[in-house]
Amino acid sequence: MLDDMQVLGREGSLSTTQNKVLRNTYALLGLTMIPTVIGALVGMKMNFAFAALHPFMFAIGAMAVIYGMFFAINANRNSSIGVVLLLGLTFLLGLMLGPILQHALNLNNGGQIVGLAAGGTGVILMTMAGIATTTKKDFSFMGKFLMVGIILLIVASLANIFLQIPAMQLVLSGVGVLLFSGFILYDVSRIVNGGETNYVMATLGLYMSIYNLFTSLLHLLMGLMGSND
């Protein structure tokens, strides 16, 4: 009887910890939207001529900076410095939205497309997070498949910088939507089931899934709906 009570006590404590991590993650995730929006507004006014002339070099340089920030955030995950670095990263990622937003808003229906991409991202986020939270099913088995998928997507995307095949860009964007929707389900599931107990790292993972889902949706909608007429 005493052993059963101890087990229940540990389970209750674990549930409380997981709920706290989830609440803190959502709160910090909301906060990251502020520097992202500011960065995007600044980025829309910047000249990205270098990125247009040297897309491969720009992509490699951007990835190096992003992964460097990942390492720094992970090293400071248990301090306020980690939060500051995370907010700095989201500002930089907001800046990097500049080229695609400039392109989208130059279309006649660009505002509608950006709105649909943002709304679609929100709907997918709520749906995937709701499934992971209410069912409490462990989706950690998806991790290996998702990692293989992201590696293949990155390689194919870099290859298409040289190939410049519009149909391939559409396919990659569609795959990205599915892949990063799966990542949201996986990220929230890890928090709910105790696989991630640090809210800074949990926020980083979830933010990157949402960010990439939005850009994939935006590329897909521009390819399908974009109009210059």
C-alpha positions in Angstrom: 0.0 0.0 0.0 2.8 2.4 1.0 4.7 1.5 -2.2 1.6 2.2 -4.3 1.2 5.6 -2.7 4.8 6.4 -3.3 4.4 5.5 -7.0 1.3 7.7 -7.3 3.1 10.5 -5.6 6.0 10.3 -8.0 3.5 10.2 -11.0 1.7 13.3 -9.6 5.0 15.1 -9.2 6.1 14.2 -12.7 2.7 15.4 -14.1 3.1 18.7 -12.3 6.6 19.1 -13.6 5.5 18.4 -17.2 2.6 20.8 -16.9 5.0 23.5 -15.7 7.4 22.9 -18.5 4.5 23.1 -21.0 3.2 26.3 -19.6 6.6 27.9 -19.5 7.3 26.7 -23.1 4.0 28.3 -24.4 4.7 31.5 -22.5 8.3 31.8 -23.9 7.0 30.8 -27.3 4.6 33.7 -27.2 7.4 36.0 -26.2 9.6 34.9 -29.1 7.0 36.2 -31.6 7.9 39.8 -30.6 11.5 39.8 -31.8 10.4 37.6 -34.8 7.9 40.2 -35.9 10.3 43.1 -35.3 13.0 41.2 -37.2 10.6 40.5 -40.1 9.6 44.2 -40.3 13.3 45.2 -40.4 14.1 42.5 -42.9 11.4 43.6 -45.3 13.2 46.9 -45.6 16.6 45.5 -46.2 18.4 44.9 -49.4 19.2 41.2 -49.9 21.0 41.6 -53.2 23.9 39.4 -51.9 21.4 36.6 -51.1 19.9 36.8 -54.6 23.3 36.8 -56.3 24.9 34.1 -54.1 22.0 32.0 -52.7 24.1 28.9 -51.9 26.7 30.9 -50.0 24.0 32.8 -48.2 22.2 29.5 -47.3 25.4 27.9 -45.9 26.3 31.1 -44.0 22.9 31.3 -42.5 22.9 27.7 -41.4 26.3 28.1 -39.8 25.1 31.1 -37.8 21.8 29.3 -36.8 23.6 26.1 -35.7 26.1 28.2 -33.8 23.3 29.9 -31.9 21.8 26.5 -31.2 25.0 25.4 -29.6 25.2 28.6 -27.5 21.6 28.3 -26.3 22.1 24.6 -25.4 25.2 25.5 -23.4 23.2 28.1 -21.4 19.9 26.3 -21.3 19.7 26.6 -17.5 20.3 30.3 -17.2 18.7 33.6 -18.3 21.5 33.9 -20.9 19.8 31.0 -22.7 16.6 33.0 -22.9 18.3 36.1 -24.2 20.2 34.1 -26.8 16.9 32.4 -27.9 15.2 35.8 -28.3 18.3 37.0 -30.3 18.0 33.9 -32.5 14.3 34.6 -33.2 15.2 38.2 -34.2 17.7 36.9 -36.7 15.3 34.4 -38.1 12.7 37.2 -38.4 15.3 39.1 -40.4 15.8 36.1 -42.6 12.1 36.2 -43.5 12.7 39.5 -45.3 13.4 38.0 -48.8 10.4 35.7 -48.9 8.1 38.3 -47.4 9.3 40.9 -49.9 8.7 38.5 -52.7 5.2 37.5 -51.4 4.0 41.0 -50.8 5.1 42.1 -54.3 2.4 39.7 -55.6 -1.1 41.2 -56.2 -2.6 38.8 -53.6 0.5 38.7 -51.5 -1.2 40.0 -48.3 -3.8 37.2 -48.6 -1.2 34.6 -49.1 0.8 35.7 -46.1 -2.4 35.7 -44.0 -3.3 32.3 -45.1 0.2 30.9 -44.3 0.0 32.5 -40.9 -3.5 31.2 -40.2 -2.7 27.7 -41.5 0.3 27.6 -39.3 -1.8 28.5 -36.3 -4.4 25.9 -37.1 -1.9 23.1 -37.6 -0.1 24.1 -34.3 -3.3 24.0 -32.3 -4.3 20.7 -33.9 -1.0 18.9 -33.4 -0.5 20.3 -29.9 -4.1 19.3 -29.0 -3.5 15.8 -30.2 -0.3 15.4 -28.3 -1.7 17.0 -25.1 -5.1 15.2 -24.9 -4.1 11.8 -26.0 -0.8 11.9 -24.1 0.4 9.2 -26.6 4.2 8.9 -26.8 5.2 10.0 -30.4 8.9 9.7 -29.7 9.1 6.8 -32.2 8.7 9.5 -34.9 12.1 11.1 -34.0 14.3 9.0 -36.3 12.0 9.3 -39.3 11.7 13.0 -38.9 15.5 13.5 -38.6 16.1 11.5 -41.8 13.3 13.5 -43.4 14.8 16.9 -42.4 18.3 15.8 -43.6 16.9 14.8 -47.0 14.9 18.0 -47.2 17.9 20.2 -46.5 20.1 18.3 -49.1 17.3 18.5 -51.7 16.7 22.2 -51.0 20.4 23.0 -51.4 20.5 21.1 -54.6 17.5 23.0 -56.0 19.3 26.3 -55.5 21.4 25.2 -58.5 18.7 23.2 -60.4 16.0 25.9 -60.0 13.2 23.6 -60.8 9.8 25.2 -59.8 8.0 21.9 -59.6 10.7 20.6 -57.3 10.3 23.7 -55.0 6.5 23.0 -54.8 7.2 19.3 -53.9 9.8 20.3 -51.3 7.4 22.9 -49.7 4.6 20.3 -49.5 7.0 17.8 -47.9 8.1 20.5 -45.5 4.5 21.2 -44.4 4.0 17.5 -43.6 7.4 17.1 -42.0 7.2 20.2 -39.7 3.6 19.4 -38.7 5.0 16.0 -37.6 7.8 17.8 -35.7 5.2 19.9 -33.8 3.4 16.7 -32.7 6.7 15.2 -31.7 8.0 18.3 -29.8 4.8 18.7 -27.8 4.6 15.0 -27.1 8.2 15.0 -25.7 7.2 17.7 -23.2 3.9 16.0 -22.2 5.6 12.7 -21.7 8.7 14.0 -19.9 11.2 13.6 -22.7 12.1 17.3 -22.6 12.2 19.0 -19.1 14.0 22.2 -20.0 11.6 24.8 -21.2 14.2 26.8 -23.1 15.2 23.9 -25.3 11.5 22.9 -25.6 10.7 26.4 -26.8 13.6 26.3 -29.3 12.5 23.0 -30.8 8.8 24.0 -31.1 9.7 27.5 -32.4 11.9 26.0 -35.2 9.1 23.6 -36.2 6.6 26.5 -36.4 9.0 28.8 -38.2 9.8 26.2 -40.9 6.1 25.2 -41.2 5.2 28.8 -41.9 7.9 29.3 -44.5 7.0 26.0 -46.2 3.3 26.9 -46.3 4.2 30.4 -47.6 6.4 28.9 -50.4 3.6 26.4 -51.3 0.8 29.0 -51.4 2.9 31.4 -53.5 3.6 28.6 -56.0 -0.1 27.6 -56.1 -1.9 31.0 -55.7 0.7 33.7 -56.5 -0.5 36.2 -59.1 1.2 39.2 -60.7 -1.9 40.1 -62.8 
